[in-house]
Amino acid sequence: MEKESKTEMDLIAEERYTFVIVGGGIAGVTCAETTAICCPEQPILLLTESNIVKTVANLEPVARYLYKFDVQERTLAGTCEESSKRLFYPTVTTQVGTLQHVDATDKYIITSRGKKIFYEYLCICTGGRPRLIEANNPLVLGIRDTDSVLELQKRLEKSKSVVLVGNGGIASELAYELKGVEVHWVVRDNHIASTFIDPGAAFFFQQAMDKKQEQTSSTQSPENARGIIKRLRFNEITASTIDSKKGAALGPDWHKNFELKGSCCSENTPKIHFKSVIKSMCDIFDETQNKKLMKVELSTGEVLFCDFVVSATGVDPRLDYSCKPPLNIDATDNGISVNEMMQTSNEYVFAAGDVCTASWDKADHWFQMRLWTQARQMGSMAGRSMAAHFLNETIYQDFCFELFGHVTQLFGLSVILLGRYNGQGLGTNYEILLRTTPGQEYIKFILKDGKLRGAILIGNTELAETCENLILNGIDLTPFGDDILNPDIDIDDYFD
């Protein structure tokens, strides 16, 4: 039997493609689509860990260079042939498998199924892995993809209390959307959602949370009963096959597809534990409830008891495969170092998305954050770069890398972040202009030397293109003073 199996494996061992892209997330799929457009006659392989991949849909311009979009899950060939035809060009082959080894000298990869696949150009888009506060603990659940969200949904049905750890986008959305369960939100900062916003905006959002609580108490409409979560897969997922190590990351507005409700009837806003971290955790058996609980001690000395802990504390680049010779790894965050063409230390190996680190000299108004927006941009840039190298053409970095921009939703409100929106890298010598209307809008401008360097637009997103132009053109706003945010002056018409 062993000899027969080995012979069968040898028969399918070697395949050859011009381009091989590893990863079924936004970066990998965008890279495959872009490469197919640029090189429509070359064979392309997209290697994914699942029959379900993430694709960008409903791409809509918010400003000249800023877009919002939906993330949809599509089924690949083998499960739904028609869906695959709509998803990819005829030259793109899809296979399910996990990357095990890269031989960058002889230009081939080996998959978990024993296949040896030769390439001329390789793009690694393996994404990130949840950074758990404690690994291998069944009462600690990491949130990153659809599988982990489904597991969360299952556990909530029998839970009365959870401890939520983290202060980024997913943690903030969970804190806002979890219902029928007591939520203890542990954040190491002095305000919520610190990954994206400042203390002023955090206070604005806390008011929104209080307003939601009042509305929930007075009425329970079907819409209010819906939940949220980021980065999903549907068709082949069941609660019994959860593996949070697999699957592409959640996309924007993932929460629209889930109901996250605990076993309690009462509705409470989360209890937020500011400037605290988890000091220790241990399992205990509660005889009154006849089940295991988690005892959590915080750095403040407070002790909490919960059914389980939700860890939404970010991701690390996923590098669980060998490579010979090794690619250069950035020492700051352990991502694969890439230049402005998304090219690694090997001329024929590229990388995009959460797995890589931007190691080029960055533009004044751009910086890297591991977001689905940048995954799409990097995937597209990697596809263009590989095609240009293959065709011996010269291209330049996409203009999207001149200005940081991100469109999302937090606590039920639209949010646009532009440039150095929190004064990142500007030191302390900058000016803040602020306009806010409780429950409706929060607009913050960051100015340095009279020029707009960044902006946060919450609720009111109509100023996005104007802000984009002001930042990129470096217009001196000193003559306008505080009137730049005067609600009686239409700066949109004035500067456009």
C-alpha positions as CSV (number, residue, x, y, z in Angstrom):
1,M,0.0,0.0,0.0
2,E,2.8,2.4,0.8
3,K,4.5,1.8,-2.5
4,E,1.2,2.3,-4.4
5,S,0.5,5.6,-2.6
6,K,4.0,6.9,-3.3
7,T,3.7,6.0,-7.0
8,E,0.3,7.9,-7.1
9,M,1.9,10.9,-5.5
10,D,4.8,10.9,-7.9
11,L,2.4,10.9,-10.9
12,I,1.0,14.3,-9.7
13,A,4.2,15.6,-8.2
14,E,5.3,18.2,-10.6
15,E,3.4,21.1,-12.2
16,R,4.6,24.3,-13.9
17,Y,3.2,27.8,-14.0
18,T,4.5,31.2,-14.9
19,F,2.9,32.7,-11.8
20,V,2.1,31.0,-8.5
21,I,0.2,33.0,-5.9
22,V,-0.3,31.5,-2.4
23,G,-3.3,32.7,-0.3
24,G,-7.0,33.0,-0.8
25,G,-7.5,36.3,1.0
26,I,-8.0,39.7,-0.5
27,A,-4.3,40.2,-1.3
28,G,-3.9,36.8,-3.0
29,V,-7.1,36.9,-5.0
30,T,-6.5,40.5,-6.1
31,C,-2.9,39.6,-7.1
32,A,-4.2,36.7,-9.2
33,E,-6.8,38.8,-10.9
34,T,-4.4,41.6,-11.6
35,T,-1.8,39.3,-13.0
36,A,-4.3,37.6,-15.3
37,I,-5.3,41.0,-16.7
38,C,-1.6,42.0,-17.4
39,C,-0.6,38.6,-18.7
40,P,-3.8,37.0,-20.2
41,E,-1.9,34.2,-21.9
42,Q,0.3,33.0,-19.1
43,P,-0.7,30.1,-16.7
44,I,-1.4,31.2,-13.2
45,L,-2.0,29.1,-10.0
46,L,-3.8,30.3,-7.0
47,L,-3.1,28.0,-4.0
48,T,-5.6,28.4,-1.2
49,E,-6.3,26.5,2.0
50,S,-10.0,26.4,1.4
51,N,-12.5,26.1,-1.4
52,I,-13.8,29.5,-0.3
53,V,-11.8,32.6,-1.0
54,K,-12.2,36.4,-0.4
55,T,-13.0,38.7,-3.3
56,V,-13.6,42.4,-3.5
57,A,-17.1,43.4,-4.6
58,N,-19.1,46.6,-5.0
59,L,-16.0,48.8,-5.3
60,E,-17.2,52.4,-4.9
61,P,-15.0,55.5,-5.0
62,V,-15.3,57.7,-1.9
63,A,-12.7,60.2,-3.2
64,R,-10.3,60.3,-6.1
65,Y,-7.9,57.6,-4.7
66,L,-10.1,56.3,-1.8
67,Y,-12.5,53.4,-2.2
68,K,-14.9,51.5,-0.1
69,F,-15.9,47.9,-1.0
70,D,-17.5,44.8,0.3
71,V,-15.7,41.5,0.8
72,Q,-17.5,38.5,-0.6
73,E,-16.8,34.8,-0.3
74,R,-16.7,32.8,-3.5
75,T,-16.6,29.1,-4.1
76,L,-13.8,27.8,-6.3
77,A,-13.9,25.1,-9.0
78,G,-14.6,21.6,-7.7
79,T,-17.5,22.9,-5.6
80,C,-19.2,25.3,-7.9
81,E,-17.8,25.5,-11.4
82,E,-20.0,28.5,-12.5
83,S,-18.9,30.6,-9.5
84,S,-15.3,29.8,-10.4
85,K,-15.8,31.0,-14.0
86,R,-17.2,34.3,-12.8
87,L,-14.4,34.7,-10.3
88,F,-11.2,34.2,-12.4
89,Y,-9.9,34.4,-15.9
90,P,-9.5,31.1,-17.8
91,T,-5.7,31.1,-17.3
92,V,-6.1,31.0,-13.5
93,T,-6.0,27.5,-12.0
94,T,-7.1,27.1,-8.3
95,Q,-5.9,24.4,-6.0
96,V,-6.6,23.7,-2.3
97,G,-3.5,23.1,-0.3
98,T,-1.1,24.6,2.2
99,L,2.4,25.9,1.5
100,Q,5.1,23.8,3.2
101,H,8.4,24.8,1.5
102,V,9.8,27.3,-0.9
103,D,12.9,26.6,-2.9
104,A,13.8,30.0,-4.2
105,T,17.0,28.8,-5.9
106,D,15.4,26.1,-8.1
107,K,12.1,28.1,-8.1
108,Y,9.5,25.6,-6.9
109,I,7.2,25.1,-3.9
110,I,6.0,22.0,-2.1
111,T,2.5,21.8,-0.8
112,S,1.0,19.9,2.1
113,R,-0.3,17.3,-0.4
114,G,3.2,16.6,-1.6
115,K,2.9,18.5,-4.9
116,K,6.0,20.0,-6.3
117,I,5.0,23.1,-8.3
118,F,7.5,25.1,-10.4
119,Y,7.1,28.8,-10.9
120,E,8.8,31.6,-12.7
121,Y,7.3,34.1,-10.3
122,L,5.9,33.5,-6.8
123,C,3.8,35.8,-4.6
124,I,3.3,34.9,-1.0
125,C,0.0,36.2,0.5
126,T,-0.4,33.9,3.5
127,G,-1.8,36.7,5.7
128,G,-1.5,36.8,9.5
129,R,-2.1,34.6,12.4
130,P,-4.1,35.7,15.5
131,R,-1.9,36.9,18.4
132,L,-3.5,35.0,21.3
133,I,-3.0,36.1,24.8
134,E,-2.6,32.4,25.7
135,A,-2.1,29.7,23.2
136,N,-3.6,26.2,23.4
137,N,-6.2,27.2,26.0
138,P,-9.7,25.9,25.0
139,L,-11.3,28.8,26.9
140,V,-9.4,31.4,24.9
141,L,-10.9,32.1,21.5
142,G,-9.0,34.1,18.9
143,I,-11.0,36.1,16.4
144,R,-9.7,36.4,12.9
145,D,-11.7,34.5,10.2
146,T,-15.2,33.1,9.7
147,D,-14.4,29.8,11.4
148,S,-13.5,31.5,14.7
149,V,-16.6,33.7,14.4
150,L,-18.9,30.7,14.0
151,E,-17.2,29.1,17.1
152,L,-17.9,32.3,19.0
153,Q,-21.5,32.2,17.9
154,K,-21.8,28.6,19.1
155,R,-20.2,29.4,22.5
156,L,-22.3,32.5,23.1
157,E,-25.5,30.4,23.1
158,K,-24.6,28.9,26.4
159,S,-22.7,31.8,27.9
160,K,-23.6,34.6,30.4
161,S,-20.3,36.4,30.6
162,V,-17.2,37.0,28.4
163,V,-14.0,38.9,28.8
164,L,-13.0,40.7,25.6
165,V,-9.3,41.6,25.2
166,G,-8.1,44.0,22.6
167,N,-8.6,47.6,21.3
168,G,-8.6,47.4,17.6
169,G,-11.3,47.2,14.9
170,I,-12.6,43.7,15.7
171,A,-12.6,44.2,19.5
172,S,-14.5,47.5,19.0
173,E,-17.1,45.9,16.8
174,L,-17.6,43.0,19.1
175,A,-18.0,45.3,22.1
176,Y,-20.7,47.2,20.2
177,E,-22.6,44.2,18.8
178,L,-22.5,41.5,21.5
179,K,-26.0,41.0,23.0
180,G,-27.5,38.9,25.8
181,V,-24.2,38.5,27.5
182,E,-22.2,40.4,30.1
183,V,-19.1,41.8,28.5
184,H,-15.9,42.9,30.3
185,W,-13.8,44.8,27.8
186,V,-10.1,44.9,28.8
187,V,-8.1,47.6,27.1
188,R,-4.5,48.6,27.8
189,D,-5.1,52.2,26.8
190,N,-7.0,55.1,28.4
191,H,-9.6,55.1,25.6
192,I,-11.4,52.7,23.3
193,A,-10.5,51.9,19.7
194,S,-7.0,53.4,20.1
195,T,-5.8,51.7,16.9
196,F,-7.9,54.1,14.9
197,I,-9.1,57.0,17.0
198,D,-8.1,59.6,19.6
199,P,-9.6,60.0,23.1
200,G,-12.0,62.7,21.8
201,A,-13.4,60.4,19.1
202,A,-13.5,57.6,21.7
203,F,-15.8,59.7,23.9
204,F,-18.0,60.4,20.9
205,F,-18.3,56.7,20.2
206,Q,-19.0,55.9,23.9
207,Q,-22.0,58.3,23.6
208,A,-23.1,56.3,20.6
209,M,-22.9,53.1,22.6
210,D,-25.0,54.6,25.3
211,K,-27.5,55.7,22.8
212,K,-27.7,52.2,21.3
213,Q,-28.3,50.8,24.7
214,E,-31.3,53.2,25.2
215,Q,-32.7,52.2,21.9
216,T,-32.2,48.5,22.5
217,S,-34.0,48.8,25.9
218,S,-37.0,50.5,24.3
219,T,-37.4,48.3,21.2
220,Q,-36.1,45.1,19.8
221,S,-36.4,45.4,16.0
222,P,-35.0,42.6,13.8
223,E,-32.3,45.0,12.6
224,N,-31.2,45.7,16.2
225,A,-31.0,42.0,16.8
226,R,-28.4,41.4,14.2
227,G,-24.8,40.9,15.2
228,I,-21.3,41.4,13.6
229,I,-17.9,40.0,12.9
230,K,-15.0,40.3,10.5
231,R,-13.5,38.0,7.9
232,L,-15.7,35.2,6.8
233,R,-16.2,31.9,5.0
234,F,-19.5,30.1,4.6
235,N,-20.3,27.1,2.5
236,E,-17.9,24.5,3.7
237,I,-17.8,25.5,7.3
238,T,-19.5,23.7,10.1
239,A,-19.1,24.2,13.8
240,S,-17.5,20.8,14.1
241,T,-14.7,21.7,11.7
242,I,-13.4,24.9,13.2
243,D,-9.7,25.6,12.7
244,S,-8.9,29.2,13.4
245,K,-5.5,28.8,11.8
246,K,-7.1,28.5,8.4
247,G,-9.2,30.8,6.3
248,A,-8.7,34.3,5.0
249,A,-9.2,37.3,7.4
250,L,-12.6,38.9,7.9
251,G,-13.5,41.8,5.6
252,P,-15.3,45.1,6.3
253,D,-18.9,44.9,7.7
254,W,-18.5,41.2,8.6
255,H,-20.9,41.7,11.4
256,K,-23.9,42.0,9.0
257,N,-23.8,38.3,8.6
258,F,-23.9,37.0,12.2
259,E,-26.1,37.1,15.2
260,L,-23.9,37.2,18.3
261,K,-26.3,36.6,21.3
262,G,-25.6,35.1,24.6
263,S,-28.0,33.3,27.0
264,C,-29.0,36.3,29.1
265,C,-32.2,38.3,28.5
266,S,-30.9,41.6,29.8
267,E,-29.0,44.0,27.6
268,N,-26.0,45.9,29.1
269,T,-23.3,48.1,27.7
270,P,-19.8,46.6,28.1
271,K,-18.0,47.3,31.3
272,I,-14.7,48.8,30.1
273,H,-11.5,48.2,32.2
274,F,-9.1,50.9,31.0
275,K,-5.3,50.8,31.3
276,S,-5.3,47.2,32.3
277,V,-4.1,43.9,31.0
278,I,-4.6,40.3,32.0
279,K,-2.2,39.3,34.7
280,S,-3.2,35.6,35.1
281,M,-5.9,33.2,34.0
282,C,-7.0,29.8,35.3
283,D,-9.8,27.3,34.9
284,I,-12.2,26.7,37.9
285,F,-15.3,24.5,38.2
286,D,-18.4,26.3,39.2
287,E,-20.6,23.7,41.1
288,T,-23.7,26.0,41.0
289,Q,-23.6,26.2,37.2
290,N,-22.0,22.7,36.8
291,K,-19.5,23.9,34.3
292,K,-16.0,25.2,33.9
293,L,-15.4,29.0,34.1
294,M,-12.4,31.1,33.6
295,K,-11.0,33.1,36.5
296,V,-9.2,36.2,35.1
297,E,-7.0,38.5,37.2
298,L,-6.3,42.0,35.8
299,S,-3.2,44.1,36.4
300,T,-5.4,46.4,38.4
301,G,-6.0,43.7,40.9
302,E,-9.6,43.1,39.9
303,V,-10.8,39.5,39.5
304,L,-13.4,38.5,36.8
305,F,-15.2,35.3,36.2
306,C,-16.4,34.4,32.7
307,D,-17.4,31.6,30.4
308,F,-14.5,32.2,28.1
309,V,-12.1,34.9,26.9
310,V,-12.2,36.5,23.5
311,S,-8.7,37.5,22.3
312,A,-8.8,40.2,19.6
313,T,-5.3,41.4,20.1
314,G,-4.0,41.7,16.5
315,V,-2.1,39.4,14.2
316,D,1.4,38.4,13.4
317,P,2.7,37.6,9.9
318,R,2.1,34.0,9.1
319,L,5.4,32.3,8.2
320,D,4.7,28.7,9.1
321,Y,6.6,27.3,6.1
322,S,10.3,26.9,5.3
323,C,12.2,28.8,2.6
324,K,15.7,28.1,1.1
325,P,17.5,30.5,1.0
326,P,15.6,32.4,3.6
327,L,13.9,35.6,2.6
328,N,14.8,38.8,4.5
329,I,12.5,39.3,7.5
330,D,11.9,42.7,9.0
331,A,13.2,42.9,12.5
332,T,10.4,45.2,13.8
333,D,7.4,43.0,13.2
334,N,8.7,39.8,11.6
335,G,7.0,40.4,8.2
336,I,8.7,39.5,4.9
337,S,10.6,42.7,3.8
338,V,9.4,44.0,0.4
339,N,10.4,47.0,-1.7
340,E,8.1,49.4,-3.4
341,M,7.4,46.8,-6.1
342,M,6.3,44.3,-3.4
343,Q,9.5,42.3,-4.3
344,T,11.3,40.4,-1.6
345,S,15.1,39.8,-1.2
346,N,14.7,37.2,-4.0
347,E,14.1,38.8,-7.4
348,Y,11.4,36.3,-8.4
349,V,9.6,36.1,-5.1
350,F,7.0,38.8,-4.1
351,A,4.8,39.2,-1.1
352,A,1.6,41.2,-0.3
353,G,-0.9,41.7,2.5
354,D,-0.5,41.0,6.2
355,V,2.5,38.7,5.7
356,C,4.8,41.4,4.4
357,T,6.4,44.6,5.8
358,A,6.8,47.7,3.7
359,S,10.6,48.3,3.8
360,W,10.8,51.1,1.2
361,D,11.2,54.9,1.9
362,K,7.6,55.8,2.5
363,A,5.7,58.8,1.3
364,D,5.1,61.6,3.8
365,H,1.4,60.8,4.1
366,W,1.5,57.0,4.0
367,F,2.3,54.3,6.5
368,Q,1.5,50.6,6.8
369,M,-1.4,49.1,8.8
370,R,-2.5,45.6,8.4
371,L,-5.9,46.4,7.0
372,W,-8.1,44.8,4.2
373,T,-7.7,48.1,2.3
374,Q,-4.0,47.8,2.1
375,A,-4.2,44.1,1.4
376,R,-6.1,44.9,-1.8
377,Q,-3.6,47.7,-2.8
378,M,-0.6,45.5,-2.1
379,G,-2.1,42.5,-4.0
380,S,-2.7,44.6,-7.0
381,M,0.8,46.2,-6.9
382,A,2.4,42.7,-6.6
383,G,0.4,41.5,-9.6
384,R,1.4,44.4,-11.8
385,S,5.0,44.2,-10.6
386,M,5.4,40.5,-11.4
387,A,3.8,41.0,-14.9
388,A,6.1,43.9,-15.6
389,H,9.2,42.0,-14.6
390,F,8.1,39.1,-16.8
391,L,7.4,41.4,-19.8
392,N,10.6,43.4,-19.2
393,E,8.6,46.6,-18.7
394,T,9.1,49.5,-16.3
395,I,6.3,50.5,-14.0
396,Y,6.0,52.9,-11.0
397,Q,4.5,52.4,-7.6
398,D,0.7,52.9,-7.5
399,F,-0.4,56.4,-6.4
400,C,-2.4,54.8,-3.5
401,F,0.8,54.5,-1.6
402,E,1.2,58.3,-1.5
403,L,-1.7,58.8,0.9
404,F,-2.9,56.5,3.7
405,G,-6.7,56.1,3.4
406,H,-9.1,53.7,5.1
407,V,-12.9,53.4,5.0
408,T,-14.7,51.4,7.7
409,Q,-17.5,51.4,10.3
410,L,-17.1,51.7,14.0
411,F,-20.0,51.5,16.5
412,G,-22.5,51.8,13.7
413,L,-21.1,55.0,12.1
414,S,-19.1,55.5,8.9
415,V,-15.4,56.3,9.5
416,I,-12.8,57.7,7.0
417,L,-9.1,57.9,8.0
418,L,-6.8,60.0,5.8
419,G,-3.0,60.7,6.0
420,R,-1.5,61.1,9.5
421,Y,-4.9,61.1,11.0
422,N,-3.7,60.8,14.6
423,G,-0.5,62.9,14.1
424,Q,1.6,59.7,13.5
425,G,5.2,60.7,13.1
426,L,4.6,64.4,13.4
427,G,5.9,64.8,17.0
428,T,4.1,67.2,19.1
429,N,4.4,70.3,17.0
430,Y,1.0,70.2,15.1
431,E,-2.4,71.8,15.4
432,I,-5.8,70.1,15.8
433,L,-9.0,71.6,14.4
434,L,-12.2,69.9,15.7
435,R,-15.9,69.9,14.9
436,T,-18.3,67.6,16.6
437,T,-22.0,67.1,16.9
438,P,-22.9,64.5,19.5
439,G,-24.4,61.4,17.8
440,Q,-24.0,62.8,14.3
441,E,-20.4,63.8,13.3
442,Y,-16.9,64.0,14.5
443,I,-14.4,65.8,12.2
444,K,-10.8,66.3,13.1
445,F,-8.1,68.0,11.0
446,I,-4.4,67.6,11.7
447,L,-2.4,70.6,10.5
448,K,1.4,71.2,10.6
449,D,3.0,74.4,9.3
450,G,-0.4,75.5,8.1
451,K,-0.9,72.4,5.9
452,L,-3.4,69.6,6.3
453,R,-1.5,66.4,7.1
454,G,-4.4,64.1,8.2
455,A,-8.1,63.9,9.0
456,I,-10.7,61.8,10.8
457,L,-14.2,61.9,9.4
458,I,-16.9,60.2,11.4
459,G,-20.5,60.3,10.4
460,N,-20.0,63.0,7.8
461,T,-17.9,61.6,5.0
462,E,-18.7,64.3,2.4
463,L,-15.4,66.1,3.0
464,A,-13.3,63.0,2.0
465,E,-12.2,64.2,-1.5
466,T,-11.6,67.8,-0.3
467,C,-9.4,66.5,2.5
468,E,-7.6,64.2,0.0
469,N,-6.8,67.1,-2.3
470,L,-5.7,69.4,0.6
471,I,-3.3,66.8,1.9
472,L,-1.8,65.9,-1.4
473,N,-1.5,69.4,-2.8
474,G,0.0,70.8,0.4
475,I,-2.2,74.0,0.3
476,D,-1.4,76.6,3.0
477,L,-4.6,76.9,5.1
478,T,-3.2,79.6,7.4
479,P,-5.3,82.4,6.0
480,F,-8.5,80.6,6.8
481,G,-7.7,79.9,10.4
482,D,-10.4,78.1,12.4
483,D,-13.0,78.9,9.7
484,I,-11.8,75.8,7.8
485,L,-14.3,73.8,9.8
486,N,-17.0,76.4,10.2
487,P,-20.3,74.6,9.5
488,D,-21.6,77.8,7.8
489,I,-18.7,77.7,5.2
490,D,-18.8,75.1,2.5
491,I,-15.1,74.3,2.1
492,D,-16.0,71.5,-0.2
493,D,-17.1,74.0,-2.9
494,Y,-14.5,76.6,-2.0
495,F,-11.4,74.4,-2.5
496,D,-12.8,72.2,-5.3
